[in-house]
Amino acid sequence: MNLDKCKKGNKVKITGIGNIDIRAQAIRFGICEGEIVSCSQVVPAGPVVVQKNNQEIAIGRRLARQITVELIV
């Protein structure tokens, strides 16, 4: 599943990040493979807001489509 398909309240583990350019952009947000984040909000036709530790990060849909995640139950 890709990050752009997450629903509010989902807790996910990031399993893959697109190509090198996408990975560099995600690292600037402090997100890398293996991180566990919570989806705190999904703005319709807008960004996916994830929470890591006590920080909220808004990730644009185009970037979120390039990040694969695994749902944690």
N, CA, C and O atoms as a CHARMM CRD file, in Angstrom:
* protein
*
  292
    1    1 MET  N      0.85400  -1.17000   0.00000 PROA 1      0.00000
    2    1 MET  CA     0.00000   0.00000   0.00000 PROA 1      0.00000
    3    1 MET  C      0.90100   1.23300   0.00000 PROA 1      0.00000
    4    1 MET  O      2.00200   1.21400   0.55000 PROA 1      0.00000
    5    2 ASN  N      0.41700   2.29600  -0.62100 PROA 2      0.00000
    6    2 ASN  CA     1.16500   3.55000  -0.63400 PROA 2      0.00000
    7    2 ASN  C      0.63100   4.49400   0.43600 PROA 2      0.00000
    8    2 ASN  O     -0.52000   4.38000   0.85700 PROA 2      0.00000
    9    3 LEU  N      1.46000   5.40900   0.86400 PROA 3      0.00000
   10    3 LEU  CA     1.10600   6.33100   1.93400 PROA 3      0.00000
   11    3 LEU  C     -0.12800   7.16900   1.59000 PROA 3      0.00000
   12    3 LEU  O     -0.89300   7.53500   2.48200 PROA 3      0.00000
   13    4 ASP  N     -0.32400   7.47000   0.32000 PROA 4      0.00000
   14    4 ASP  CA    -1.48700   8.29000  -0.05500 PROA 4      0.00000
   15    4 ASP  C     -2.81800   7.56300   0.14300 PROA 4      0.00000
   16    4 ASP  O     -3.87100   8.19800   0.07900 PROA 4      0.00000
   17    5 LYS  N     -2.79700   6.25700   0.37800 PROA 5      0.00000
   18    5 LYS  CA    -4.01400   5.47000   0.60300 PROA 5      0.00000
   19    5 LYS  C     -4.33200   5.28100   2.08800 PROA 5      0.00000
   20    5 LYS  O     -5.33800   4.65600   2.42300 PROA 5      0.00000
   21    6 CYS  N     -3.50300   5.80300   2.96900 PROA 6      0.00000
   22    6 CYS  CA    -3.72500   5.66500   4.40900 PROA 6      0.00000
   23    6 CYS  C     -4.96100   6.43100   4.83900 PROA 6      0.00000
   24    6 CYS  O     -5.36100   7.40900   4.20800 PROA 6      0.00000
   25    7 LYS  N     -5.54600   5.97300   5.90900 PROA 7      0.00000
   26    7 LYS  CA    -6.70100   6.64000   6.49400 PROA 7      0.00000
   27    7 LYS  C     -6.31100   7.21500   7.85300 PROA 7      0.00000
   28    7 LYS  O     -5.37100   6.74500   8.49500 PROA 7      0.00000
   29    8 LYS  N     -7.03900   8.22500   8.27500 PROA 8      0.00000
   30    8 LYS  CA    -6.77200   8.86700   9.55500 PROA 8      0.00000
   31    8 LYS  C     -6.77600   7.82100  10.66900 PROA 8      0.00000
   32    8 LYS  O     -7.69700   7.00900  10.76200 PROA 8      0.00000
   33    9 GLY  N     -5.74900   7.84300  11.50700 PROA 9      0.00000
   34    9 GLY  CA    -5.63600   6.91000  12.62200 PROA 9      0.00000
   35    9 GLY  C     -4.79300   5.68200  12.33800 PROA 9      0.00000
   36    9 GLY  O     -4.41000   4.97000  13.26600 PROA 9      0.00000
   37   10 ASN  N     -4.49200   5.41600  11.04300 PROA 10     0.00000
   38   10 ASN  CA    -3.64600   4.26900  10.71900 PROA 10     0.00000
   39   10 ASN  C     -2.23000   4.47400  11.22600 PROA 10     0.00000
   40   10 ASN  O     -1.68100   5.57400  11.16300 PROA 10     0.00000
   41   11 LYS  N     -1.65400   3.40100  11.72500 PROA 11     0.00000
   42   11 LYS  CA    -0.24600   3.39900  12.11500 PROA 11     0.00000
   43   11 LYS  C      0.46000   2.52000  11.09200 PROA 11     0.00000
   44   11 LYS  O      0.06400   1.37500  10.87200 PROA 11     0.00000
   45   12 VAL  N      1.50700   3.05600  10.46500 PROA 12     0.00000
   46   12 VAL  CA     2.16800   2.33800   9.38100 PROA 12     0.00000
   47   12 VAL  C      3.68300   2.36000   9.53400 PROA 12     0.00000
   48   12 VAL  O      4.25800   3.24200  10.17300 PROA 12     0.00000
   49   13 LYS  N      4.30000   1.36400   8.92800 PROA 13     0.00000
   50   13 LYS  CA     5.76300   1.29100   8.85900 PROA 13     0.00000
   51   13 LYS  C      6.15100   1.56800   7.41700 PROA 13     0.00000
   52   13 LYS  O      5.59300   0.97400   6.49500 PROA 13     0.00000
   53   14 ILE  N      7.08900   2.45500   7.22200 PROA 14     0.00000
   54   14 ILE  CA     7.54500   2.80200   5.88100 PROA 14     0.00000
   55   14 ILE  C      8.48000   1.69900   5.40000 PROA 14     0.00000
   56   14 ILE  O      9.51000   1.43100   6.01900 PROA 14     0.00000
   57   15 THR  N      8.11000   1.06100   4.28400 PROA 15     0.00000
   58   15 THR  CA     8.87900  -0.08000   3.78900 PROA 15     0.00000
   59   15 THR  C      9.68800   0.24400   2.54900 PROA 15     0.00000
   60   15 THR  O     10.63600  -0.47300   2.22600 PROA 15     0.00000
   61   16 GLY  N      9.33500   1.30300   1.85200 PROA 16     0.00000
   62   16 GLY  CA    10.08500   1.65100   0.64900 PROA 16     0.00000
   63   16 GLY  C      9.81000   3.07800   0.22500 PROA 16     0.00000
   64   16 GLY  O      8.70800   3.60000   0.39100 PROA 16     0.00000
   65   17 ILE  N     10.84500   3.69400  -0.32900 PROA 17     0.00000
   66   17 ILE  CA    10.70700   5.06200  -0.82200 PROA 17     0.00000
   67   17 ILE  C     11.25700   5.09200  -2.23800 PROA 17     0.00000
   68   17 ILE  O     12.43800   4.82700  -2.46300 PROA 17     0.00000
   69   18 GLY  N     10.38100   5.42100  -3.20000 PROA 18     0.00000
   70   18 GLY  CA    10.68800   5.53200  -4.63100 PROA 18     0.00000
   71   18 GLY  C     12.14700   5.58200  -5.03000 PROA 18     0.00000
   72   18 GLY  O     12.95300   4.79700  -4.53100 PROA 18     0.00000
   73   19 ASN  N     12.48900   6.47300  -5.90100 PROA 19     0.00000
   74   19 ASN  CA    13.86200   6.57900  -6.40700 PROA 19     0.00000
   75   19 ASN  C     14.72100   7.47700  -5.49900 PROA 19     0.00000
   76   19 ASN  O     14.26400   7.93000  -4.44900 PROA 19     0.00000
   77   20 ILE  N     15.92100   7.71700  -5.90400 PROA 20     0.00000
   78   20 ILE  CA    16.87700   8.47900  -5.08200 PROA 20     0.00000
   79   20 ILE  C     16.38500   9.90500  -4.82100 PROA 20     0.00000
   80   20 ILE  O     16.54300  10.42100  -3.71400 PROA 20     0.00000
   81   21 ASP  N     15.78800  10.54700  -5.83600 PROA 21     0.00000
   82   21 ASP  CA    15.29300  11.91800  -5.65500 PROA 21     0.00000
   83   21 ASP  C     14.16400  11.96900  -4.63800 PROA 21     0.00000
   84   21 ASP  O     14.12100  12.86000  -3.79000 PROA 21     0.00000
   85   22 ILE  N     13.25200  11.00900  -4.72700 PROA 22     0.00000
   86   22 ILE  CA    12.13000  10.94700  -3.78700 PROA 22     0.00000
   87   22 ILE  C     12.65700  10.65900  -2.38300 PROA 22     0.00000
   88   22 ILE  O     12.19100  11.24900  -1.40800 PROA 22     0.00000
   89   23 ARG  N     13.62600   9.75400  -2.28400 PROA 23     0.00000
   90   23 ARG  CA    14.22000   9.40700  -0.98400 PROA 23     0.00000
   91   23 ARG  C     14.86800  10.63000  -0.34900 PROA 23     0.00000
   92   23 ARG  O     14.72100  10.84800   0.85300 PROA 23     0.00000
   93   24 ALA  N     15.58200  11.42900  -1.13300 PROA 24     0.00000
   94   24 ALA  CA    16.22800  12.64000  -0.60600 PROA 24     0.00000
   95   24 ALA  C     15.18100  13.62300  -0.09300 PROA 24     0.00000
   96   24 ALA  O     15.36900  14.25500   0.94600 PROA 24     0.00000
   97   25 GLN  N     14.08000  13.74800  -0.82800 PROA 25     0.00000
   98   25 GLN  CA    13.01700  14.65400  -0.40400 PROA 25     0.00000
   99   25 GLN  C     12.38200  14.17100   0.90700 PROA 25     0.00000
  100   25 GLN  O     12.09600  14.97900   1.79000 PROA 25     0.00000
  101   26 ALA  N     12.16200  12.86100   1.03300 PROA 26     0.00000
  102   26 ALA  CA    11.56400  12.30300   2.25300 PROA 26     0.00000
  103   26 ALA  C     12.51500  12.46800   3.44400 PROA 26     0.00000
  104   26 ALA  O     12.07500  12.75600   4.55700 PROA 26     0.00000
  105   27 ILE  N     13.79700  12.28800   3.21200 PROA 27     0.00000
  106   27 ILE  CA    14.78000  12.43400   4.29500 PROA 27     0.00000
  107   27 ILE  C     14.78700  13.86500   4.82400 PROA 27     0.00000
  108   27 ILE  O     15.00500  14.08300   6.01600 PROA 27     0.00000
  109   28 ARG  N     14.55300  14.83500   3.95400 PROA 28     0.00000
  110   28 ARG  CA    14.46600  16.23500   4.40600 PROA 28     0.00000
  111   28 ARG  C     13.32800  16.41900   5.40000 PROA 28     0.00000
  112   28 ARG  O     13.39700  17.28000   6.27700 PROA 28     0.00000
  113   29 PHE  N     12.26900  15.60000   5.26100 PROA 29     0.00000
  114   29 PHE  CA    11.15400  15.64100   6.19800 PROA 29     0.00000
  115   29 PHE  C     11.43500  14.80500   7.44100 PROA 29     0.00000
  116   29 PHE  O     10.64600  14.81300   8.38600 PROA 29     0.00000
  117   30 GLY  N     12.55200  14.08600   7.44600 PROA 30     0.00000
  118   30 GLY  CA    12.87700  13.23800   8.58700 PROA 30     0.00000
  119   30 GLY  C     12.24800  11.86500   8.49200 PROA 30     0.00000
  120   30 GLY  O     12.07300  11.18900   9.50600 PROA 30     0.00000
  121   31 ILE  N     11.90700  11.44800   7.28900 PROA 31     0.00000
  122   31 ILE  CA    11.26300  10.15800   7.08500 PROA 31     0.00000
  123   31 ILE  C     12.18300   9.26500   6.26000 PROA 31     0.00000
  124   31 ILE  O     12.67600   9.66200   5.20400 PROA 31     0.00000
  125   32 CYS  N     12.40300   8.05500   6.76100 PROA 32     0.00000
  126   32 CYS  CA    13.20800   7.08900   6.01900 PROA 32     0.00000
  127   32 CYS  C     12.60300   5.70100   6.19100 PROA 32     0.00000
  128   32 CYS  O     11.68500   5.51000   6.98900 PROA 32     0.00000
  129   33 GLU  N     13.12000   4.73700   5.44000 PROA 33     0.00000
  130   33 GLU  CA    12.60900   3.37300   5.51000 PROA 33     0.00000
  131   33 GLU  C     12.79400   2.81700   6.91700 PROA 33     0.00000
  132   33 GLU  O     13.82800   3.02900   7.55000 PROA 33     0.00000
  133   34 GLY  N     11.78200   2.10600   7.39700 PROA 34     0.00000
  134   34 GLY  CA    11.82400   1.52500   8.72800 PROA 34     0.00000
  135   34 GLY  C     11.13000   2.35900   9.78600 PROA 34     0.00000
  136   34 GLY  O     10.85200   1.86500  10.87800 PROA 34     0.00000
  137   35 GLU  N     10.84100   3.63700   9.47500 PROA 35     0.00000
  138   35 GLU  CA    10.15200   4.51900  10.41900 PROA 35     0.00000
  139   35 GLU  C      8.71100   4.07200  10.62100 PROA 35     0.00000
  140   35 GLU  O      8.07600   3.56200   9.69800 PROA 35     0.00000
  141   36 ILE  N      8.20700   4.26300  11.81500 PROA 36     0.00000
  142   36 ILE  CA     6.79800   4.01500  12.10900 PROA 36     0.00000
  143   36 ILE  C      6.14400   5.37000  12.35000 PROA 36     0.00000
  144   36 ILE  O      6.58000   6.14300  13.20300 PROA 36     0.00000
  145   37 VAL  N      5.08800   5.64400  11.58200 PROA 37     0.00000
  146   37 VAL  CA     4.38500   6.91600  11.67800 PROA 37     0.00000
  147   37 VAL  C      2.88600   6.66200  11.80100 PROA 37     0.00000
  148   37 VAL  O      2.39100   5.59200  11.44500 PROA 37     0.00000
  149   38 SER  N      2.18000   7.65600  12.30800 PROA 38     0.00000
  150   38 SER  CA     0.71800   7.59300  12.39900 PROA 38     0.00000
  151   38 SER  C      0.13500   8.60500  11.43500 PROA 38     0.00000
  152   38 SER  O      0.64700   9.71800  11.30800 PROA 38     0.00000
  153   39 CYS  N     -0.92600   8.22700  10.76200 PROA 39     0.00000
  154   39 CYS  CA    -1.62200   9.14400   9.86200 PROA 39     0.00000
  155   39 CYS  C     -2.58700   9.95900  10.70600 PROA 39     0.00000
  156   39 CYS  O     -3.57200   9.42600  11.21600 PROA 39     0.00000
  157   40 SER  N     -2.31200  11.23900  10.85500 PROA 40     0.00000
  158   40 SER  CA    -3.16600  12.05600  11.72000 PROA 40     0.00000
  159   40 SER  C     -4.24600  12.79200  10.94600 PROA 40     0.00000
  160   40 SER  O     -5.25000  13.20600  11.52600 PROA 40     0.00000
  161   41 GLN  N     -4.05300  12.96200   9.63500 PROA 41     0.00000
  162   41 GLN  CA    -5.08000  13.63200   8.84300 PROA 41     0.00000
  163   41 GLN  C     -4.81000  13.40300   7.36500 PROA 41     0.00000
  164   41 GLN  O     -3.66100  13.34600   6.92800 PROA 41     0.00000
  165   42 VAL  N     -5.90300  13.27200   6.59800 PROA 42     0.00000
  166   42 VAL  CA    -5.80500  13.18800   5.14800 PROA 42     0.00000
  167   42 VAL  C     -6.67500  14.30100   4.59200 PROA 42     0.00000
  168   42 VAL  O     -7.89900  14.26200   4.71800 PROA 42     0.00000
  169   43 VAL  N     -6.05500  15.27800   3.98700 PROA 43     0.00000
  170   43 VAL  CA    -6.78000  16.41500   3.42800 PROA 43     0.00000
  171   43 VAL  C     -7.25200  16.02000   2.02500 PROA 43     0.00000
  172   43 VAL  O     -6.43000  15.65100   1.18500 PROA 43     0.00000
  173   44 PRO  N     -8.56600  16.09100   1.75800 PROA 44     0.00000
  174   44 PRO  CA    -9.05700  15.72300   0.41600 PROA 44     0.00000
  175   44 PRO  C     -8.33700  16.53700  -0.66800 PROA 44     0.00000
  176   44 PRO  O     -8.27600  17.76400  -0.60500 PROA 44     0.00000
  177   45 ALA  N     -7.80100  15.83200  -1.65000 PROA 45     0.00000
  178   45 ALA  CA    -7.04700  16.44700  -2.75300 PROA 45     0.00000
  179   45 ALA  C     -5.87100  17.28600  -2.24300 PROA 45     0.00000
  180   45 ALA  O     -5.41200  18.19600  -2.93300 PROA 45     0.00000
  181   46 GLY  N     -5.39000  16.98200  -1.04800 PROA 46     0.00000
  182   46 GLY  CA    -4.27000  17.70900  -0.46300 PROA 46     0.00000
  183   46 GLY  C     -3.27900  16.75400   0.16400 PROA 46     0.00000
  184   46 GLY  O     -3.22900  15.58100  -0.20600 PROA 46     0.00000
  185   47 PRO  N     -2.49700  17.23200   1.09900 PROA 47     0.00000
  186   47 PRO  CA    -1.45000  16.40900   1.68300 PROA 47     0.00000
  187   47 PRO  C     -1.96100  15.36400   2.67500 PROA 47     0.00000
  188   47 PRO  O     -3.08300  15.43300   3.17500 PROA 47     0.00000
  189   48 VAL  N     -1.09400  14.40800   2.93100 PROA 48     0.00000
  190   48 VAL  CA    -1.30800  13.41800   3.98800 PROA 48     0.00000
  191   48 VAL  C     -0.46500  13.90500   5.16200 PROA 48     0.00000
  192   48 VAL  O      0.73400  14.13900   5.00800 PROA 48     0.00000
  193   49 VAL  N     -1.07400  14.05700   6.32100 PROA 49     0.00000
  194   49 VAL  CA    -0.35800  14.54900   7.49200 PROA 49     0.00000
  195   49 VAL  C     -0.03600  13.35500   8.37700 PROA 49     0.00000
  196   49 VAL  O     -0.93500  12.65300   8.83900 PROA 49     0.00000
  197   50 VAL  N      1.25400  13.13100   8.61000 PROA 50     0.00000
  198   50 VAL  CA     1.68000  12.02300   9.46100 PROA 50     0.00000
  199   50 VAL  C      2.33700  12.57100  10.71400 PROA 50     0.00000
  200   50 VAL  O      2.86200  13.68500  10.73000 PROA 50     0.00000
  201   51 GLN  N      2.29400  11.76700  11.75900 PROA 51     0.00000
  202   51 GLN  CA     2.90700  12.16300  13.01900 PROA 51     0.00000
  203   51 GLN  C      4.02200  11.18700  13.34000 PROA 51     0.00000
  204   51 GLN  O      3.83200   9.97000  13.32400 PROA 51     0.00000
  205   52 LYS  N      5.17900  11.74000  13.62900 PROA 52     0.00000
  206   52 LYS  CA     6.35200  10.96800  14.02100 PROA 52     0.00000
  207   52 LYS  C      6.85900  11.58400  15.30900 PROA 52     0.00000
  208   52 LYS  O      7.20700  12.76400  15.34700 PROA 52     0.00000
  209   53 ASN  N      6.90000  10.79100  16.35900 PROA 53     0.00000
  210   53 ASN  CA     7.20000  11.30000  17.69400 PROA 53     0.00000
  211   53 ASN  C      6.16200  12.37400  18.02200 PROA 53     0.00000
  212   53 ASN  O      4.96900  12.06900  18.02000 PROA 53     0.00000
  213   54 ASN  N      6.55000  13.58000  18.29500 PROA 54     0.00000
  214   54 ASN  CA     5.58400  14.64500  18.58200 PROA 54     0.00000
  215   54 ASN  C      5.54400  15.68400  17.47000 PROA 54     0.00000
  216   54 ASN  O      5.14400  16.82700  17.69400 PROA 54     0.00000
  217   55 GLN  N      5.95500  15.28900  16.28500 PROA 55     0.00000
  218   55 GLN  CA     6.03000  16.20800  15.16300 PROA 55     0.00000
  219   55 GLN  C      5.04300  15.78400  14.07400 PROA 55     0.00000
  220   55 GLN  O      4.96500  14.60400  13.73300 PROA 55     0.00000
  221   56 GLU  N      4.29500  16.73800  13.53200 PROA 56     0.00000
  222   56 GLU  CA     3.40100  16.45600  12.41500 PROA 56     0.00000
  223   56 GLU  C      4.04600  16.95600  11.12800 PROA 56     0.00000
  224   56 GLU  O      4.59300  18.05800  11.07300 PROA 56     0.00000
  225   57 ILE  N      3.96800  16.11600  10.09000 PROA 57     0.00000
  226   57 ILE  CA     4.60200  16.42600   8.81500 PROA 57     0.00000
  227   57 ILE  C      3.55100  16.28500   7.71700 PROA 57     0.00000
  228   57 ILE  O      2.92700  15.23100   7.59300 PROA 57     0.00000
  229   58 ALA  N      3.35000  17.33100   6.92000 PROA 58     0.00000
  230   58 ALA  CA     2.42200  17.27800   5.79100 PROA 58     0.00000
  231   58 ALA  C      3.20200  16.84900   4.55500 PROA 58     0.00000
  232   58 ALA  O      4.15800  17.50800   4.14600 PROA 58     0.00000
  233   59 ILE  N      2.78000  15.74100   3.97300 PROA 59     0.00000
  234   59 ILE  CA     3.46300  15.19000   2.80100 PROA 59     0.00000
  235   59 ILE  C      2.52600  15.29600   1.60900 PROA 59     0.00000
  236   59 ILE  O      1.40900  14.77900   1.64300 PROA 59     0.00000
  237   60 GLY  N      2.97500  15.95800   0.56800 PROA 60     0.00000
  238   60 GLY  CA     2.16300  16.12500  -0.64100 PROA 60     0.00000
  239   60 GLY  C      1.78400  14.78300  -1.25100 PROA 60     0.00000
  240   60 GLY  O      2.49700  13.79300  -1.09100 PROA 60     0.00000
  241   61 ARG  N      0.65800  14.76000  -1.94900 PROA 61     0.00000
  242   61 ARG  CA     0.15200  13.51300  -2.53700 PROA 61     0.00000
  243   61 ARG  C      1.13300  12.87800  -3.50600 PROA 61     0.00000
  244   61 ARG  O      1.28200  11.65600  -3.51400 PROA 61     0.00000
  245   62 ARG  N      1.80400  13.67400  -4.31800 PROA 62     0.00000
  246   62 ARG  CA     2.73900  13.11300  -5.29000 PROA 62     0.00000
  247   62 ARG  C      3.87300  12.37400  -4.59200 PROA 62     0.00000
  248   62 ARG  O      4.27800  11.29900  -5.03600 PROA 62     0.00000
  249   63 LEU  N      4.38100  12.93200  -3.51800 PROA 63     0.00000
  250   63 LEU  CA     5.42900  12.27500  -2.74300 PROA 63     0.00000
  251   63 LEU  C      4.85400  11.06200  -2.00300 PROA 63     0.00000
  252   63 LEU  O      5.49000  10.00900  -1.94800 PROA 63     0.00000
  253   64 ALA  N      3.65800  11.20700  -1.43800 PROA 64     0.00000
  254   64 ALA  CA     3.03700  10.11100  -0.68500 PROA 64     0.00000
  255   64 ALA  C      2.78500   8.88700  -1.56700 PROA 64     0.00000
  256   64 ALA  O      2.83700   7.75700  -1.08100 PROA 64     0.00000
  257   65 ARG  N      2.50900   9.10100  -2.87000 PROA 65     0.00000
  258   65 ARG  CA     2.29700   7.97700  -3.79800 PROA 65     0.00000
  259   65 ARG  C      3.56700   7.17000  -4.00900 PROA 65     0.00000
  260   65 ARG  O      3.50400   6.00300  -4.39500 PROA 65     0.00000
  261   66 GLN  N      4.70900   7.77600  -3.76000 PROA 66     0.00000
  262   66 GLN  CA     6.00000   7.11500  -3.99100 PROA 66     0.00000
  263   66 GLN  C      6.52500   6.41100  -2.73900 PROA 66     0.00000
  264   66 GLN  O      7.59500   5.80200  -2.78200 PROA 66     0.00000
  265   67 ILE  N      5.79600   6.48200  -1.63000 PROA 67     0.00000
  266   67 ILE  CA     6.23200   5.87300  -0.36700 PROA 67     0.00000
  267   67 ILE  C      5.35100   4.67200  -0.07400 PROA 67     0.00000
  268   67 ILE  O      4.14100   4.81100   0.10200 PROA 67     0.00000
  269   68 THR  N      5.96000   3.48500  -0.02100 PROA 68     0.00000
  270   68 THR  CA     5.19200   2.28600   0.29400 PROA 68     0.00000
  271   68 THR  C      5.23000   2.04100   1.79800 PROA 68     0.00000
  272   68 THR  O      6.24700   2.25400   2.45800 PROA 68     0.00000
  273   69 VAL  N      4.09600   1.59000   2.31600 PROA 69     0.00000
  274   69 VAL  CA     3.96200   1.38700   3.74600 PROA 69     0.00000
  275   69 VAL  C      3.28200   0.04600   4.03600 PROA 69     0.00000
  276   69 VAL  O      2.64000  -0.55400   3.17400 PROA 69     0.00000
  277   70 GLU  N      3.44700  -0.39000   5.26800 PROA 70     0.00000
  278   70 GLU  CA     2.82900  -1.62200   5.74500 PROA 70     0.00000
  279   70 GLU  C      1.99600  -1.24700   6.96900 PROA 70     0.00000
  280   70 GLU  O      2.49500  -0.63700   7.91500 PROA 70     0.00000
  281   71 LEU  N      0.73100  -1.62100   6.93200 PROA 71     0.00000
  282   71 LEU  CA    -0.17900  -1.30400   8.03300 PROA 71     0.00000
  283   71 LEU  C      0.20500  -2.10200   9.27800 PROA 71     0.00000
  284   71 LEU  O      0.44700  -3.30600   9.20300 PROA 71     0.00000
  285   72 ILE  N      0.25700  -1.42400  10.41600 PROA 72     0.00000
  286   72 ILE  CA     0.54800  -2.08100  11.69200 PROA 72     0.00000
  287   72 ILE  C     -0.76600  -2.20600  12.45700 PROA 72     0.00000
  288   72 ILE  O     -1.47300  -1.22400  12.68400 PROA 72     0.00000
  289   73 VAL  N     -1.06400  -3.41400  12.83800 PROA 73     0.00000
  290   73 VAL  CA    -2.33600  -3.65700  13.51300 PROA 73     0.00000
  291   73 VAL  C     -2.15200  -3.67600  15.00600 PROA 73     0.00000
  292   73 VAL  O     -3.11800  -3.86800  15.74500 PROA 73     0.00000
